[in-house]
C-alpha cells in the first residue's frame, strides 16, 4: 500500500530570473537540483509521450475522418503527423535550452513580455484541463458498454481517481502509466495483426482527393495533441537536455506508425462505407475478424487508454500551473511541491476545473476549444524559436533545428504556416470558448504584473 497522506507542503519557489551569464548555475539547478526528484529516464518518458498521445482520438475520430478522406484516411494521419513534426522540432530545440516544467511558458518568457508568457502558461494549462475533461467524457461513453451509469458521474469519478494517482508522484505513477501505455499499444497492435491479412482488399489510393485528405488531417490532428507534454516532466527527468528532445521525437514517431497501420487495416477490413458508418470502428474490425466477443475487449482497452490520457493530462496541467506560478504570474500557493513529488495545489485546481467542464457535456465543443488553444501555442513556440535564434544565438543547445535562411530557421516558418492553415476548419463556438480562456489568462497576467509593480514600488 502507498504511504498515507502526511507532512506539510514544501514552499519551494523556482528562480526563473537567471540571465545568460548565470547559465552554469541555472543548468545545475535544472539538471540536478530543483523541487522534484529526478527519477525518469528515456524509456519512461517515451512511454509517457506515447500514452498521452494515444488516447481517445484513434477510437472516436477514425470514422468521421474517413468521411472526409475516404480510403486515404491513413494518409491523413501521416499528413497530420508531418505537420506536427514541424513544430516538434521547435519544441526539441527549446527544451534542450530550457528544460523546465513550465515548458511553453518558460520558452515564451525569454522572447516576449511577462504578460504574454503568463498567458501562454495559463492557456496551455487550461488546454490540458479541457483535454482531460474531454477524454474523461469519452471514458464514460466506453464504460456504458459494461454498466449503466450516468456518464457525467463516471467521468467525474475517473477524474478524481486519476488525480489521486497523480498525487502519488511520478515515481509511483509512472509504473501505472507504463502499464496502461503497454496495454494501449498492445490493443492497437492487436487490431493491426488481426486485420493485416485483409490489406490489399481495398485500393488505398482510389478516388484520391487532396482537399479531403487535408480536411481529415485537420480533424485527426486532435489525435496527436499531447506529444509536446513530455516536456512538462523535464524537472523529473535525468539529463533532460538530451533525454526530453529524443523522447519527444520517439513518442511521436511510434504513435504515427500505430495510427497509420490501424487506419490502413480499418479501411481494408470494413471498407470505406463500413468505416464511415461505424460508431466503434476498432471494435468492428475485431468483431469481423475474430468474433463479436472481441468487441468487449476493445472497449476495455479504450477505457484503459482514456484513463491513461486523463492521468497524464492532469499531471501535465499541474506542472504547467506550477511553472507559471513559479515565475510569479500566478499565486505562490500553486508553486508549492508536496514532498518533492507533486505540485498538490496546482493538481487540485486542475482537477476541480476539469470536473466543472465535465458538466458542460459537449465533447465536440471541448475538443474544438482544445485544438484552438494548441494551434495558438504552436504558433507561439515556433515564433519563440525564430526570435531566440537572433536574441540568444550563443545559448547552449544540445539539439538544433537544421536549415536556415539569413539566420531564420526554415522549419518553424513552415510550422506556423501549417498550423494557420489547419485552424481554418475550427468551428466558431469552439473558437469563442478558446478566445474567452485566453482573455481570462491575459486579465490574470496583467493584474499579476500590476500587483508585482505595486509591491516593488
Residue pairs with C-beta under 8 A, 6 or more apart in sequence:
2 168
2 172
7 338
7 339
9 336
9 337
9 338
9 344
9 345
10 35
10 336
10 337
10 338
10 339
10 340
11 332
11 335
11 336
12 35
12 335
12 336
12 337
13 326
13 332
13 335
14 29
14 34
14 35
14 100
14 323
14 326
14 327
14 335
15 29
16 100
16 106
16 109
16 326
16 327
16 328
18 25
18 26
20 392
20 394
20 395
23 395
23 396
27 241
27 396
30 98
30 99
30 100
30 234
30 235
30 240
31 99
31 239
31 240
31 241
32 38
34 235
35 235
35 337
35 340
36 101
36 170
36 235
36 236
36 337
36 340
36 341
37 169
37 171
37 236
37 340
37 341
38 235
38 236
38 237
38 238
39 170
39 171
39 174
39 236
39 238
40 48
40 170
40 174
40 233
40 236
40 237
40 238
40 243
41 237
41 238
41 243
42 243
42 246
42 247
42 250
44 174
44 177
44 178
45 230
45 233
45 237
45 243
45 244
45 247
45 251
46 230
46 246
46 247
46 250
46 251
46 254
47 177
47 178
47 181
47 182
47 251
48 174
48 177
48 181
48 230
48 233
48 247
48 251
48 312
49 226
49 227
49 229
49 230
49 247
49 248
49 250
49 251
49 252
49 255
50 181
50 184
50 185
50 251
50 254
50 255
51 177
51 178
51 180
51 181
51 184
51 308
51 309
51 312
52 226
52 227
52 229
52 230
52 308
52 309
52 312
52 313
52 316
53 223
53 224
53 225
53 226
53 227
53 251
53 252
53 255
54 181
54 184
54 185
54 188
54 223
54 255
54 258
54 305
54 309
55 135
55 138
55 223
55 226
55 305
55 306
55 308
55 309
56 134
56 135
56 138
56 139
56 302
56 305
56 306
56 309
57 220
57 222
57 223
57 224
57 225
58 188
58 223
58 258
58 259
58 262
58 282
59 138
59 142
59 280
59 281
59 282
59 302
59 305
60 138
61 219
61 220
61 222
61 223
62 73
62 262
62 263
62 266
62 275
62 281
62 282
63 275
63 276
63 277
63 278
63 279
63 281
64 219
65 73
65 76
65 77
65 216
65 219
65 220
66 73
66 216
66 266
66 267
66 272
66 275
66 276
67 276
68 76
68 212
68 213
68 215
68 216
68 219
69 75
69 76
69 209
69 212
69 213
69 215
69 216
69 217
70 206
70 207
70 209
70 212
70 272
71 202
71 203
71 204
71 205
71 206
71 207
71 267
71 272
72 204
72 205
72 208
72 209
72 212
72 213
72 216
73 216
73 220
73 263
73 266
73 267
73 275
74 204
74 260
74 263
74 264
74 267
75 213
76 213
76 214
76 216
76 217
76 219
76 220
76 263
77 217
77 220
77 223
77 256
77 259
77 260
77 263
78 256
78 260
79 213
79 214
79 217
80 217
80 218
80 220
80 221
80 223
80 224
81 224
81 252
81 255
81 256
81 259
81 260
83 217
83 221
83 415
83 418
83 419
83 422
84 221
84 224
84 227
84 252
85 252
86 382
86 411
86 412
86 414
86 415
86 418
87 228
87 378
87 381
87 382
87 412
87 415
87 419
88 227
88 228
88 248
88 249
88 252
89 401
89 411
89 412
89 415
90 381
90 382
90 384
90 385
90 401
90 411
90 412
90 415
91 103
91 228
91 231
91 245
91 248
91 381
92 244
92 245
92 248
92 249
92 399
92 401
93 245
93 385
93 397
93 399
93 400
93 401
94 107
94 381
94 384
94 385
94 388
95 103
95 231
95 234
95 240
95 241
95 244
95 245
95 248
95 399
96 241
96 242
96 244
96 245
96 397
96 398
96 399
97 241
97 388
97 392
97 395
97 396
97 397
98 106
98 107
98 110
99 231
99 234
99 235
99 237
99 240
99 241
99 244
100 106
100 234
100 235
100 323
101 232
101 233
101 234
101 235
101 236
101 319
101 320
101 322
101 323
101 326
102 121
102 232
102 319
102 320
102 322
102 323
102 324
102 326
102 327
103 124
103 228
103 229
103 231
103 232
103 234
103 319
103 320
103 323
104 120
104 121
104 124
104 228
104 320
104 377
104 380
104 381
105 117
105 118
105 120
105 121
105 124
105 320
105 323
105 324
105 327
105 329
106 117
106 323
106 327
107 120
107 381
107 384
108 116
108 117
108 120
108 121
108 380
108 384
109 117
109 327
110 384
110 388
110 391
110 392
111 383
111 384
111 387
111 388
111 391
112 120
112 380
112 384
114 327
114 329
114 445
114 449
115 442
115 445
115 446
115 449
116 445
117 327
117 329
118 324
118 327
118 329
118 330
118 441
118 444
118 445
118 448
118 449
119 438
119 441
119 442
119 445
120 377
120 380
121 320
121 321
121 323
121 324
121 327
121 329
121 330
122 324
122 329
122 330
122 437
122 440
122 441
122 444
122 445
123 373
123 376
123 377
123 437
123 438
123 441
124 320
124 373
124 377
125 317
125 320
125 321
125 324
125 350
126 317
126 353
126 373
126 437
126 441
127 370
127 373
127 374
127 377
127 437
128 229
128 313
128 314
128 316
128 317
128 320
128 350
129 313
129 314
129 317
129 350
129 353
129 354
129 357
130 354
130 357
130 366
130 369
130 370
130 373
130 437
131 225
131 226
131 309
131 313
131 366
131 367
131 370
132 159
132 162
132 309
132 310
132 313
132 314
132 317
132 350
132 354
133 155
133 159
133 354
133 355
133 357
133 358
133 360
133 366
134 363
134 366
134 367
134 370
135 306
135 309
135 310
135 313
136 155
136 156
136 158
136 159
136 306
136 310
136 354
136 358
137 151
137 152
137 155
137 358
137 361
137 363
137 366
138 302
138 306
138 363
139 154
139 155
139 158
139 303
139 306
139 307
139 310
140 149
140 151
140 152
140 153
140 154
140 155
140 158
141 151
142 299
142 302
142 303
142 306
143 149
143 151
143 154
143 303
144 151
145 296
145 299
146 296
146 299
146 300
152 358
152 359
152 361
155 358
156 355
156 358
158 306
158 307
158 310
159 310
159 314
159 351
159 354
159 355
159 358
160 351
160 355
161 307
162 307
162 310
162 311
162 314
163 314
163 347
163 348
163 350
163 351
165 173
165 176
165 311
166 173
166 311
166 314
166 315
166 318
166 342
166 347
167 338
167 342
167 344
167 347
168 341
168 342
169 339
169 341
169 342
170 233
170 236
170 315
170 341
171 341
173 311
173 315
176 311
177 308
177 311
177 312
180 304
180 305
180 307
180 308
180 311
181 308
183 301
183 304
183 305
184 301
184 304
184 305
184 308
185 254
185 258
186 301
187 282
187 297
187 298
187 301
187 302
187 304
187 305
188 258
188 261
188 262
188 282
189 258
190 286
191 262
191 265
191 266
191 282
191 285
191 286
191 298
192 258
192 261
192 262
192 265
194 285
194 286
194 289
194 290
195 265
195 266
195 268
195 269
195 285
195 289
196 265
198 265
198 268
198 269
198 289
199 264
199 265
199 268
200 268
201 268
201 269
202 267
202 268
202 271
202 272
204 264
204 267
204 268
214 421
215 425
217 422
218 422
218 424
218 425
219 425
220 259
221 371
221 422
222 367
222 370
222 371
223 259
224 252
224 255
224 256
225 370
225 371
225 374
226 309
226 312
226 313
226 316
227 248
227 251
227 252
227 255
228 248
228 381
229 312
229 313
229 316
230 244
230 247
230 248
230 251
231 244
231 248
232 315
232 316
232 319
232 320
232 323
233 244
233 315
233 316
233 319
234 240
234 244
235 319
237 243
237 244
241 398
242 398
245 398
245 399
262 282
265 285
266 275
266 281
266 282
266 285
267 275
269 284
269 285
269 288
269 289
270 278
270 281
270 284
270 285
270 288
274 284
275 281
278 284
280 295
280 298
280 299
282 298
282 302
283 294
283 295
283 298
283 299
284 295
286 294
286 295
286 297
286 298
287 294
287 295
314 347
314 350
314 351
314 354
315 347
317 346
317 350
318 342
318 343
318 346
318 347
318 349
318 350
319 343
319 346
321 330
321 334
321 343
321 346
321 349
321 350
322 334
322 335
322 337
322 343
322 346
324 330
324 334
325 331
325 332
325 333
325 334
325 335
325 346
326 335
328 448
328 452
329 444
329 445
329 448
329 449
330 444
330 448
333 345
334 343
334 345
334 346
334 349
335 343
336 343
336 344
336 345
337 343
337 344
338 344
357 366
360 366
364 427
364 430
365 427
365 429
365 430
365 433
367 430
368 426
368 427
368 429
368 430
368 431
368 433
369 430
369 431
369 433
369 434
369 437
371 426
371 430
372 423
372 426
372 430
372 431
372 433
372 434
372 435
373 434
373 437
373 438
375 419
375 420
375 422
375 423
375 426
376 434
376 438
378 415
378 419
379 416
379 419
379 420
382 412
382 413
382 415
382 416
382 419
383 412
383 416
385 401
385 409
385 412
386 408
386 409
386 412
386 413
388 395
389 404
389 407
389 408
389 409
390 407
393 407
401 409
401 411
401 412
403 409
403 410
403 411
404 410
